[in-house]
Amino acid sequence: MTELVCQSMNAIIKFEIQVTTMLQHTYAEIEHDLIYKTGNVLPEKIQRQINRTSTELVGLDDEFEQIMNDIDNHIKSTYQKVDKNELDVPIDSPSLR
């Protein structure tokens, strides 16, 4: 989280912006509904399920980030090869551009 300050002629306003992935947001919403809203201490078995699911979502988040990086690298590599007139490129969207 980052705290930002916005200053206008009349006032100084402090605010924060939370940047999360879709999976982090999804987990936060589920946790809020399942745990916070109930106001109850959950049985250990259910808490373990929630913790396990949270860990799995973190892993999926990492996987999606890696996939996005791999796609970016593929596109850059393909563009470089095409620019050099190399023919050893797959026929896909980046190479056809």
C-alpha positions in Angstrom: 0.0 0.0 0.0 1.1 3.5 -0.7 -0.1 6.6 1.0 -0.6 9.5 -1.3 -1.2 13.1 -0.5 -3.4 15.3 -2.7 -3.2 19.0 -2.1 -5.7 21.5 -3.4 -6.2 25.2 -2.7 -8.5 24.5 0.2 -7.3 21.2 1.8 -4.8 18.4 2.0 -6.4 15.0 1.5 -4.5 11.8 2.4 -5.6 8.6 0.8 -4.2 5.2 -0.1 -4.4 3.1 -3.2 -4.3 -0.6 -2.9 -3.1 -2.4 -6.0 -4.0 -6.1 -6.0 -4.4 -8.8 -8.6 -7.8 -10.2 -9.4 -7.0 -13.3 -7.4 -6.0 -11.3 -4.4 -9.1 -9.3 -4.6 -11.2 -12.4 -5.0 -9.7 -14.0 -1.9 -10.1 -10.8 0.1 -13.8 -10.7 -0.8 -14.3 -14.3 0.1 -12.5 -13.9 3.4 -14.5 -10.9 4.2 -17.8 -12.7 3.6 -16.7 -16.0 5.3 -14.8 -14.7 8.3 -15.2 -11.1 9.0 -18.9 -10.8 8.4 -19.7 -13.8 10.5 -17.8 -12.4 13.5 -17.3 -16.0 14.6 -14.1 -17.9 15.3 -14.2 -20.7 12.8 -13.5 -24.4 13.6 -9.8 -25.3 13.0 -10.8 -27.6 10.1 -12.5 -24.8 8.2 -9.7 -22.3 9.0 -7.2 -24.8 7.6 -9.3 -25.0 4.4 -9.3 -21.3 4.1 -5.5 -21.1 4.7 -4.9 -23.9 2.1 -7.1 -22.1 -0.4 -5.3 -18.8 0.2 -1.9 -20.6 -0.4 -3.3 -22.1 -3.6 -4.4 -18.7 -4.9 -1.0 -17.2 -4.2 0.5 -20.0 -6.3 -2.0 -19.4 -9.1 -1.3 -15.7 -8.9 2.4 -16.4 -9.4 1.7 -18.8 -12.3 -0.4 -16.1 -14.1 2.3 -13.6 -13.6 4.9 -16.0 -15.1 2.5 -16.7 -18.0 2.2 -13.0 -18.7 6.0 -12.6 -18.6 6.4 -15.5 -20.9 3.9 -14.0 -23.4 5.7 -10.7 -23.3 9.0 -12.4 -23.8 7.6 -14.4 -26.7 6.2 -11.3 -28.4 9.5 -9.4 -28.0 11.5 -12.3 -29.3 9.3 -12.8 -32.3 9.4 -9.2 -33.2 13.2 -9.2 -33.0 13.4 -12.3 -35.2 11.0 -10.9 -37.8 12.9 -7.6 -37.8 16.1 -9.6 -38.6 14.2 -11.5 -41.3 14.7 -14.8 -39.5 12.3 -17.4 -40.6 12.4 -19.6 -37.5 9.3 -18.2 -35.9 6.0 -19.8 -35.2 3.0 -18.6 -37.1 1.0 -16.8 -34.5 -0.4 -13.3 -33.8 2.9 -11.6 -33.1 4.7 -13.0 -36.2 1.8 -12.1 -38.4 1.8 -8.5 -37.4 
